[in-house]
């Protein structure tokens, strides 16, 4: 009807990360075709890689534990706290992300040629992961808090709400879909960080490289990342300065091209 597509969007069936991403992308949609593509990007469940599975397996029990604690607190009328969740998520995410950065940079060194001191890469990877995971966990917790606050409000307004109904309200923040979304997204981000760290090491040696955005070229390629496929960083760095992911569950990746 010529009106804005930036309508409110909410869901208790998918992860809160996907809800936020869909709501954001709807603001950018300009026609019916674009709106359909926004939802198509989040439609399919993924088969996890070994790295994604490892992180997923670490996240599921943490989210399950805090889901149970949150339900118990709400039923008792107690305050829900998030400090322990923050600490446990940080402990689960940090080693996997450091490992991915080093693994990606090492693979590039074997392919391209110039090597590096493993200690230098480990230091750089740890510094990046420590800084990034702090902000990541804060973001995860903020979105979790939104879901919990809504659940508390609905529980208070709905006499007779069962435990099962309350758990359903909390599922987007604590369910397996959330663990999967975080695992896939952050493994993608860590791999991109590994490329960027290696690119910076090469720059110190006077070798200038450009990052190229690559999609998987499969049926999950979405309207967000599809147009970026094959483009050099000058064409996407303003919007995605760190490279992929372009959205939750994104599996795009970057490669390097010699510039100078």
NUGU-319732 format. One record per residue (C-alpha): residue number from 0; residue in three letters; x, y, z. Coordinates in Angstrom, 3 decimals. Layout:
! residues N
+-----+-----+----------+----------+----------+
|   n | res |        x |        y |        z |
+-----+-----+----------+----------+----------+
| NUM | ala |        X |        Y |        Z |
...
+-----+-----+----------+----------+----------+
! end
This chain:
! residues 260
+-----+-----+----------+----------+----------+
|   n | res |        x |        y |        z |
+-----+-----+----------+----------+----------+
|   0 | unk |    0.000 |    0.000 |    0.000 |
|   1 | unk |    3.032 |    2.256 |   -0.263 |
|   2 | unk |    3.465 |    2.325 |    3.503 |
|   3 | unk |    6.593 |    1.467 |    5.471 |
|   4 | unk |    7.418 |   -2.193 |    6.053 |
|   5 | unk |    8.842 |   -1.278 |    9.462 |
|   6 | unk |    6.002 |   -2.900 |   11.372 |
|   7 | unk |    6.479 |   -4.426 |   14.793 |
|   8 | unk |    7.449 |   -8.094 |   14.785 |
|   9 | unk |    7.542 |  -10.588 |   17.627 |
|  10 | unk |    7.527 |  -14.356 |   18.047 |
|  11 | unk |    7.718 |  -16.933 |   20.799 |
|  12 | unk |    8.550 |  -19.770 |   18.385 |
|  13 | unk |   12.044 |  -18.754 |   17.243 |
|  14 | unk |   15.145 |  -17.456 |   19.019 |
|  15 | unk |   15.192 |  -13.877 |   20.254 |
|  16 | unk |   18.286 |  -13.240 |   18.096 |
|  17 | unk |   16.303 |  -14.124 |   14.972 |
|  18 | unk |   13.371 |  -11.996 |   16.159 |
|  19 | unk |   15.635 |   -8.951 |   16.530 |
|  20 | unk |   17.351 |   -9.555 |   13.195 |
|  21 | unk |   14.044 |   -9.980 |   11.331 |
|  22 | unk |   12.603 |   -6.841 |   12.924 |
|  23 | unk |   15.703 |   -4.890 |   11.888 |
|  24 | unk |   15.697 |   -6.176 |    8.298 |
|  25 | unk |   11.967 |   -5.443 |    7.933 |
|  26 | unk |   12.835 |   -1.786 |    8.406 |
|  27 | unk |   15.024 |   -2.032 |    5.285 |
|  28 | unk |   12.485 |   -3.915 |    3.165 |
|  29 | unk |   10.874 |   -1.803 |    0.456 |
|  30 | unk |    8.468 |   -4.214 |   -1.249 |
|  31 | unk |    6.728 |   -7.561 |   -0.882 |
|  32 | unk |    9.603 |   -9.462 |   -2.503 |
|  33 | unk |   12.108 |   -8.037 |   -0.014 |
|  34 | unk |    9.857 |   -8.888 |    2.924 |
|  35 | unk |    9.593 |  -12.518 |    1.801 |
|  36 | unk |   13.380 |  -12.733 |    1.534 |
|  37 | unk |   13.785 |  -11.422 |    5.089 |
|  38 | unk |   11.848 |  -14.397 |    6.431 |
|  39 | unk |   13.388 |  -16.890 |    3.997 |
|  40 | unk |   16.840 |  -16.199 |    5.462 |
|  41 | unk |   15.729 |  -17.646 |    8.817 |
|  42 | unk |   13.449 |  -20.418 |    7.621 |
|  43 | unk |   15.614 |  -23.518 |    7.401 |
|  44 | unk |   17.303 |  -25.485 |   10.150 |
|  45 | unk |   20.987 |  -26.152 |    9.553 |
|  46 | unk |   23.232 |  -29.184 |    9.760 |
|  47 | unk |   25.993 |  -28.148 |   12.135 |
|  48 | unk |   29.685 |  -28.345 |   11.327 |
|  49 | unk |   32.036 |  -29.892 |   13.886 |
|  50 | unk |   32.973 |  -26.471 |   15.298 |
|  51 | unk |   29.345 |  -25.360 |   15.439 |
|  52 | unk |   28.309 |  -28.617 |   17.088 |
|  53 | unk |   31.019 |  -28.245 |   19.712 |
|  54 | unk |   29.830 |  -24.769 |   20.664 |
|  55 | unk |   26.167 |  -25.809 |   20.464 |
|  56 | unk |   26.817 |  -28.708 |   22.850 |
|  57 | unk |   28.448 |  -26.303 |   25.299 |
|  58 | unk |   25.612 |  -23.771 |   25.128 |
|  59 | unk |   22.582 |  -26.070 |   25.412 |
|  60 | unk |   23.125 |  -27.161 |   29.052 |
|  61 | unk |   23.888 |  -23.586 |   30.107 |
|  62 | unk |   20.673 |  -22.246 |   28.598 |
|  63 | unk |   18.673 |  -25.180 |   29.943 |
|  64 | unk |   20.045 |  -24.652 |   33.446 |
|  65 | unk |   19.163 |  -20.958 |   33.450 |
|  66 | unk |   15.764 |  -21.567 |   31.889 |
|  67 | unk |   14.890 |  -23.815 |   34.830 |
|  68 | unk |   16.249 |  -21.264 |   37.316 |
|  69 | unk |   14.294 |  -18.454 |   35.632 |
|  70 | unk |   11.034 |  -20.409 |   35.686 |
|  71 | unk |   11.564 |  -21.195 |   39.359 |
|  72 | unk |   12.254 |  -17.536 |   40.197 |
|  73 | unk |    9.171 |  -16.285 |   38.323 |
|  74 | unk |    6.903 |  -18.839 |   39.947 |
|  75 | unk |    8.200 |  -17.761 |   43.371 |
|  76 | unk |    7.940 |  -14.069 |   42.570 |
|  77 | unk |   11.699 |  -13.670 |   43.012 |
|  78 | unk |   14.031 |  -11.387 |   41.055 |
|  79 | unk |   15.669 |  -12.983 |   38.019 |
|  80 | unk |   19.423 |  -12.319 |   37.898 |
|  81 | unk |   21.783 |  -12.752 |   34.951 |
|  82 | unk |   25.331 |  -12.510 |   36.356 |
|  83 | unk |   25.863 |  -16.280 |   36.453 |
|  84 | unk |   24.514 |  -16.656 |   32.913 |
|  85 | unk |   26.976 |  -13.992 |   31.726 |
|  86 | unk |   29.940 |  -15.784 |   33.281 |
|  87 | unk |   29.011 |  -19.220 |   31.953 |
|  88 | unk |   28.362 |  -17.976 |   28.418 |
|  89 | unk |   31.710 |  -16.166 |   28.426 |
|  90 | unk |   33.484 |  -19.339 |   29.552 |
|  91 | unk |   31.805 |  -21.406 |   26.821 |
|  92 | unk |   32.300 |  -18.944 |   23.966 |
|  93 | unk |   35.850 |  -17.711 |   24.527 |
|  94 | unk |   37.911 |  -20.881 |   23.900 |
|  95 | unk |   35.940 |  -21.882 |   20.816 |
|  96 | unk |   36.266 |  -18.445 |   19.264 |
|  97 | unk |   40.014 |  -18.252 |   19.953 |
|  98 | unk |   40.425 |  -21.701 |   18.415 |
|  99 | unk |   38.524 |  -20.662 |   15.281 |
| 100 | unk |   40.572 |  -17.499 |   14.777 |
| 101 | unk |   43.857 |  -19.407 |   15.027 |
| 102 | unk |   42.596 |  -22.249 |   12.831 |
| 103 | unk |   41.481 |  -19.889 |   10.061 |
| 104 | unk |   44.685 |  -17.850 |   10.133 |
| 105 | unk |   46.816 |  -21.002 |   10.098 |
| 106 | unk |   44.925 |  -22.351 |    7.100 |
| 107 | unk |   45.496 |  -19.093 |    5.227 |
| 108 | unk |   49.207 |  -19.145 |    6.042 |
| 109 | unk |   49.460 |  -22.629 |    4.549 |
| 110 | unk |   47.572 |  -21.545 |    1.408 |
| 111 | unk |   49.094 |  -18.117 |    0.775 |
| 112 | unk |   52.672 |  -18.628 |    1.960 |
| 113 | unk |   53.912 |  -16.059 |    4.506 |
| 114 | unk |   53.890 |  -17.662 |    7.926 |
| 115 | unk |   53.733 |  -16.072 |   11.368 |
| 116 | unk |   54.844 |  -16.739 |   14.904 |
| 117 | unk |   52.086 |  -18.905 |   16.467 |
| 118 | unk |   52.551 |  -17.016 |   19.729 |
| 119 | unk |   51.767 |  -13.716 |   17.982 |
| 120 | unk |   48.591 |  -15.171 |   16.468 |
| 121 | unk |   47.509 |  -16.708 |   19.771 |
| 122 | unk |   47.984 |  -13.343 |   21.489 |
| 123 | unk |   46.027 |  -11.501 |   18.797 |
| 124 | unk |   43.258 |  -14.116 |   18.792 |
| 125 | unk |   42.908 |  -14.017 |   22.580 |
| 126 | unk |   42.838 |  -10.224 |   22.632 |
| 127 | unk |   40.116 |  -10.070 |   19.976 |
| 128 | unk |   38.019 |  -12.864 |   21.477 |
| 129 | unk |   38.223 |  -11.475 |   25.017 |
| 130 | unk |   37.092 |   -8.038 |   23.892 |
| 131 | unk |   34.409 |   -9.270 |   21.527 |
| 132 | unk |   32.860 |  -11.951 |   23.742 |
| 133 | unk |   32.317 |   -9.392 |   26.498 |
| 134 | unk |   30.134 |   -7.304 |   24.171 |
| 135 | unk |   28.560 |  -10.438 |   22.682 |
| 136 | unk |   27.487 |  -11.796 |   26.066 |
| 137 | unk |   26.109 |   -8.402 |   27.076 |
| 138 | unk |   24.014 |   -8.396 |   23.908 |
| 139 | unk |   22.803 |  -11.959 |   24.487 |
| 140 | unk |   21.856 |  -11.095 |   28.057 |
| 141 | unk |   20.069 |   -7.895 |   27.052 |
| 142 | unk |   17.893 |   -9.814 |   24.585 |
| 143 | unk |   17.333 |  -12.541 |   27.172 |
| 144 | unk |   16.244 |   -9.911 |   29.686 |
| 145 | unk |   13.657 |   -8.612 |   27.188 |
| 146 | unk |   12.111 |  -12.076 |   26.839 |
| 147 | unk |   12.119 |  -12.646 |   30.603 |
| 148 | unk |   10.508 |   -9.264 |   31.300 |
| 149 | unk |    7.722 |   -9.985 |   28.822 |
| 150 | unk |    7.191 |  -13.426 |   30.365 |
| 151 | unk |    6.989 |  -11.948 |   33.867 |
| 152 | unk |    4.446 |   -9.373 |   32.703 |
| 153 | unk |    2.285 |  -11.961 |   30.923 |
| 154 | unk |    2.506 |  -14.330 |   33.883 |
| 155 | unk |    1.315 |  -11.553 |   36.181 |
| 156 | unk |   -1.604 |  -10.703 |   33.879 |
| 157 | unk |   -2.671 |  -14.307 |   33.348 |
| 158 | unk |   -4.018 |  -16.062 |   36.444 |
| 159 | unk |   -3.828 |  -19.810 |   36.070 |
| 160 | unk |   -0.912 |  -19.812 |   33.627 |
| 161 | unk |    0.750 |  -23.221 |   33.827 |
| 162 | unk |    4.455 |  -23.926 |   34.180 |
| 163 | unk |    4.478 |  -25.345 |   30.645 |
| 164 | unk |    2.949 |  -22.135 |   29.252 |
| 165 | unk |    5.537 |  -20.048 |   31.094 |
| 166 | unk |    8.341 |  -22.222 |   29.725 |
| 167 | unk |    6.984 |  -21.694 |   26.202 |
| 168 | unk |    7.213 |  -17.926 |   26.675 |
| 169 | unk |   10.859 |  -18.290 |   27.699 |
| 170 | unk |   11.853 |  -20.708 |   24.911 |
| 171 | unk |   13.112 |  -18.043 |   22.457 |
| 172 | unk |   15.748 |  -17.031 |   25.010 |
| 173 | unk |   16.700 |  -20.433 |   26.406 |
| 174 | unk |   15.740 |  -23.045 |   23.785 |
| 175 | unk |   17.888 |  -25.142 |   21.473 |
| 176 | unk |   17.131 |  -22.812 |   18.550 |
| 177 | unk |   18.916 |  -20.039 |   20.451 |
| 178 | unk |   21.948 |  -22.251 |   21.061 |
| 179 | unk |   22.032 |  -23.174 |   17.371 |
| 180 | unk |   21.732 |  -19.550 |   16.256 |
| 181 | unk |   24.573 |  -18.419 |   18.512 |
| 182 | unk |   26.801 |  -21.365 |   17.571 |
| 183 | unk |   26.496 |  -20.908 |   13.807 |
| 184 | unk |   26.722 |  -17.114 |   13.919 |
| 185 | unk |   29.751 |  -16.916 |   16.192 |
| 186 | unk |   31.745 |  -19.633 |   14.445 |
| 187 | unk |   31.233 |  -17.653 |   11.224 |
| 188 | unk |   32.312 |  -14.449 |   12.971 |
| 189 | unk |   35.428 |  -16.075 |   14.465 |
| 190 | unk |   36.515 |  -17.444 |   11.096 |
| 191 | unk |   36.154 |  -13.963 |    9.566 |
| 192 | unk |   38.192 |  -12.555 |   12.446 |
| 193 | unk |   40.937 |  -15.073 |   11.687 |
| 194 | unk |   41.118 |  -13.812 |    8.105 |
| 195 | unk |   41.248 |  -10.227 |    9.313 |
| 196 | unk |   44.024 |  -10.981 |   11.830 |
| 197 | unk |   46.112 |  -12.692 |    9.141 |
| 198 | unk |   45.457 |   -9.785 |    6.774 |
| 199 | unk |   46.876 |   -7.435 |    9.426 |
| 200 | unk |   49.955 |   -9.627 |    9.940 |
| 201 | unk |   50.597 |   -9.542 |    6.193 |
| 202 | unk |   50.229 |   -5.751 |    6.175 |
| 203 | unk |   53.078 |   -5.490 |    8.693 |
| 204 | unk |   55.253 |   -7.286 |    6.125 |
| 205 | unk |   54.213 |   -4.854 |    3.398 |
| 206 | unk |   51.723 |   -7.162 |    1.711 |
| 207 | unk |   48.371 |   -5.455 |    1.213 |
| 208 | unk |   45.388 |   -7.800 |    0.843 |
| 209 | unk |   41.685 |   -7.163 |    0.290 |
| 210 | unk |   38.905 |   -9.284 |    1.726 |
| 211 | unk |   36.352 |  -10.790 |   -0.651 |
| 212 | unk |   32.865 |  -11.745 |    0.618 |
| 213 | unk |   31.763 |  -15.256 |   -0.377 |
| 214 | unk |   28.415 |  -16.983 |    0.076 |
| 215 | unk |   27.843 |  -20.725 |    0.168 |
| 216 | unk |   25.942 |  -20.496 |   -3.151 |
| 217 | unk |   23.258 |  -22.835 |   -1.846 |
| 218 | unk |   19.518 |  -22.556 |   -1.374 |
| 219 | unk |   20.011 |  -20.706 |    1.918 |
| 220 | unk |   21.643 |  -17.679 |    0.256 |
| 221 | unk |   19.505 |  -14.748 |    1.340 |
| 222 | unk |   18.675 |  -11.252 |    0.163 |
| 223 | unk |   21.047 |   -9.776 |    2.754 |
| 224 | unk |   24.195 |  -11.663 |    1.746 |
| 225 | unk |   23.404 |  -12.681 |   -1.826 |
| 226 | unk |   24.209 |   -9.246 |   -3.313 |
| 227 | unk |   27.528 |   -9.234 |   -1.422 |
| 228 | unk |   28.823 |  -12.467 |   -2.959 |
| 229 | unk |   32.128 |  -11.906 |   -4.750 |
| 230 | unk |   32.371 |   -8.250 |   -3.698 |
| 231 | unk |   35.572 |   -6.742 |   -2.290 |
| 232 | unk |   35.549 |   -5.102 |    1.117 |
| 233 | unk |   35.421 |   -1.566 |   -0.300 |
| 234 | unk |   31.843 |   -2.366 |   -1.320 |
| 235 | unk |   30.628 |   -3.725 |    2.020 |
| 236 | unk |   33.050 |   -2.625 |    4.772 |
| 237 | unk |   30.971 |    0.423 |    5.681 |
| 238 | unk |   28.000 |   -1.773 |    6.554 |
| 239 | unk |   29.941 |   -4.833 |    7.782 |
| 240 | unk |   33.416 |   -3.598 |    8.822 |
| 241 | unk |   34.347 |   -6.951 |   10.343 |
| 242 | unk |   32.893 |   -9.004 |    7.492 |
| 243 | unk |   30.436 |  -11.883 |    7.986 |
| 244 | unk |   28.068 |  -12.749 |    9.547 |
| 245 | unk |   25.478 |  -10.605 |    7.853 |
| 246 | unk |   22.697 |  -11.978 |   10.056 |
| 247 | unk |   22.115 |  -14.759 |   12.628 |
| 248 | unk |   22.969 |  -18.233 |   11.262 |
| 249 | unk |   24.979 |  -16.675 |    8.428 |
| 250 | unk |   27.651 |  -18.963 |    6.956 |
| 251 | unk |   29.278 |  -16.545 |    4.546 |
| 252 | unk |   33.067 |  -16.368 |    4.597 |
| 253 | unk |   35.847 |  -14.076 |    3.424 |
| 254 | unk |   38.931 |  -14.831 |    1.358 |
| 255 | unk |   41.944 |  -12.653 |    0.559 |
| 256 | unk |   42.994 |  -11.064 |   -2.724 |
| 257 | unk |   46.377 |   -9.430 |   -3.279 |
| 258 | unk |   46.112 |   -5.648 |   -3.498 |
| 259 | unk |   49.788 |   -4.656 |   -3.343 |
+-----+-----+----------+----------+----------+
! end
